[in-house]
Amino acid sequence: MAVVNETHSEEHNMQEHHGTGRYWLVWAALLAFTFITVITGRMHLPTFGLLLALVIATVKGTLVLLFFMHLIDHKGANRLVMGVSLLFVLIMIMAPMADFATRFRGSNPPGSHVSDLKDLNFPEAQGDAKHGGSHGLKLPDSHP
């Protein structure tokens, strides 16, 4: 039974079973990256936290593709499809990030690292509310 996009030598190589050692090693690497993700997720890394999480997720996904989905054993079109897919994922991630970073100041969400507007959801930004409430509007006195 022939596999699509495979030559006879690749079919022969795929019939040879690999030892379980490399799978255990990849599994340990995936656990290590998961541990790093959990540790760094609890830290406050405002400048490169998102980039670090994306890099770790990309490395973990690539390890799963290469070893558990046996893409490392394939040649030709399968690797090309993986490479082009990875390129498009990077473009789809970078395009919105570039757009968000270069927007007009007023269109960025308040409190984000690319905006200098105060976020009104935080208590330190609501300091003026106790000195007049509701953006300085005063309620009428109930006493005649």
Secondary structure, DSSP 8 states (H G I E B T S, - for coil): ---TT--HHHHHHHHS---SHHHHHHHHHHHHHHHHHHHHHHS--TTTHHHHHHHHHHHHHHHIIIIIT-GGG--THHHHHHHHHHHHHHHHHHHHHHHHHTS-GGGS-TTSTT--S--TTSGGGGGGGGGTSGGG-----S--
